[in-house]
Amino acid sequence: MSIHQQHYSESATAHAGASMPRAIDIASKLMVLGAVVSLANTITALVAPGVIHTSTTNNGHSHSATVYGPAAVIGGLLGLAFWLWMAWLVRRGRRSARIVSTILMSLGILGVFIDIAGSAPPWFKALSVIPTLIGVVAVALLWRRDSSAFFNRTR
């Protein structure tokens, strides 16, 4: 463990006033991983052919439209911010982080279904599932008995 990681872990635990269960530690690290994977997916969506642009033909005229464009960037940055914010709050023992993380993950699951139904290439649809799976595991860890005890102690 680096000095920075040790300091972060100690300061978060000291602030919470309780020892951090392993499940909380793993969940917060998974949330950081989810942020990184989401950012990578956003970058991929912006540079990969066939993900953002689509062509349509209407009465013999060809049209090219940006499907995601700025929305993909804004959504990706918001997703990154939420992942990191929730990881920080979880490490601090904030009970609301568990609830908000669960709500955000539910929206993420809905987003995956929308992505799968969309016109993106199959390989990109598969990539969009990865952050959601990471999030589902992280949220499940937040609802374990030892995690509940941690959140109850740090009210």
TAWO-V334281 format. One record per helix or strand. SS is the DSSP state (H for helix, E for strand). FROM is the first residue (numbers start at 0). TO is the last residue. Records with the same first field share a line. If there is no record, write none. Layout:
SS->FROM-TO  FROM-TO
This chain:
H->2-15  21-46  69-90  94-116  121-141  144-152
E->52-57  60-65
